[in-house]
């Protein structure tokens, strides 16, 4: 798995129960949460609320420790005729990793390479937005991880949200620009009493401007309809990042 956020890994325990010979390959930082998902469940409820958590994820099932394999950076895993490389890519989360298939020249990116919705595709290609969701967003590490994926020179990146994208150099540049701008916007509004609302509005307006340049019609309404939930989570992640940086400065 790429990481243990529940929209990616919430069904791991249930799937493992149906596949008794399978092993779960996970970053060492994520492995404890697969074996005991209690803290992960509590953290997710804190973000989404109890009702939404129960609707989206139901009951989380643990996986026996002996079935969980902690993957070092660079590990090679054979899957059928393919040999996949596992690469650690922190930034979205400290425990994030991606899978690279050299033969197919394809990366399975989880959330490191952003989100891209097919209804926003235009003649120029895919429209991509970074994921700065809580609670471990780190812009320096995310920049490095995006570069690491781009330096593999893949033909395709498969985003969990959602699907295959190509034109990877252009998308990597777009992600880098947006990461920097999101951080700038967070810092600009850090001192405001209503900084959450100000950051979200500023980020939305910035994404809308990029959408207009991309050729998306009725851009404000489209961005809110398609990316509204992502912008809200991104805002939460930026606010959490601000809080960490403020605490570190004392």
Secondary structure as the mmCIF struct_conf table of DSSP 4:
data_model
#
loop_
_struct_conf.conf_type_id
_struct_conf.id
_struct_conf.beg_label_comp_id
_struct_conf.beg_label_asym_id
_struct_conf.beg_label_seq_id
_struct_conf.end_label_comp_id
_struct_conf.end_label_asym_id
_struct_conf.end_label_seq_id
HELX_RH_AL_P HELX_RH_AL_P1 UNK A 6 UNK A 9
TURN_TY1_P TURN_TY1_P1 UNK A 10 UNK A 11
HELX_RH_AL_P HELX_RH_AL_P2 UNK A 12 UNK A 18
TURN_TY1_P TURN_TY1_P2 UNK A 20 UNK A 21
STRN STRN1 UNK A 24 UNK A 27
HELX_RH_AL_P HELX_RH_AL_P3 UNK A 28 UNK A 35
TURN_TY1_P TURN_TY1_P3 UNK A 37 UNK A 37
HELX_RH_AL_P HELX_RH_AL_P4 UNK A 38 UNK A 48
HELX_RH_AL_P HELX_RH_AL_P5 UNK A 50 UNK A 57
HELX_RH_3T_P HELX_RH_3T_P1 UNK A 65 UNK A 67
STRN STRN2 UNK A 68 UNK A 71
HELX_LH_PP_P HELX_LH_PP_P1 UNK A 72 UNK A 72
TURN_TY1_P TURN_TY1_P4 UNK A 73 UNK A 74
STRN STRN3 UNK A 76 UNK A 79
TURN_TY1_P TURN_TY1_P5 UNK A 80 UNK A 81
STRN STRN4 UNK A 82 UNK A 88
TURN_TY1_P TURN_TY1_P6 UNK A 90 UNK A 91
BEND BEND1 UNK A 92 UNK A 92
TURN_TY1_P TURN_TY1_P7 UNK A 94 UNK A 95
STRN STRN5 UNK A 97 UNK A 101
TURN_TY1_P TURN_TY1_P8 UNK A 102 UNK A 105
STRN STRN6 UNK A 106 UNK A 110
TURN_TY1_P TURN_TY1_P9 UNK A 111 UNK A 113
STRN STRN7 UNK A 115 UNK A 115
HELX_RH_3T_P HELX_RH_3T_P2 UNK A 118 UNK A 120
STRN STRN8 UNK A 122 UNK A 122
TURN_TY1_P TURN_TY1_P10 UNK A 123 UNK A 124
STRN STRN9 UNK A 125 UNK A 125
STRN STRN10 UNK A 129 UNK A 129
TURN_TY1_P TURN_TY1_P11 UNK A 134 UNK A 136
HELX_RH_AL_P HELX_RH_AL_P6 UNK A 139 UNK A 151
TURN_TY1_P TURN_TY1_P12 UNK A 152 UNK A 153
BEND BEND2 UNK A 155 UNK A 155
STRN STRN11 UNK A 156 UNK A 159
TURN_TY1_P TURN_TY1_P13 UNK A 160 UNK A 162
STRN STRN12 UNK A 163 UNK A 165
HELX_RH_AL_P HELX_RH_AL_P7 UNK A 168 UNK A 188
TURN_TY1_P TURN_TY1_P14 UNK A 189 UNK A 191
TURN_TY1_P TURN_TY1_P15 UNK A 193 UNK A 194
HELX_RH_AL_P HELX_RH_AL_P8 UNK A 195 UNK A 214
TURN_TY1_P TURN_TY1_P16 UNK A 215 UNK A 215
BEND BEND3 UNK A 217 UNK A 218
HELX_RH_AL_P HELX_RH_AL_P9 UNK A 219 UNK A 249
#
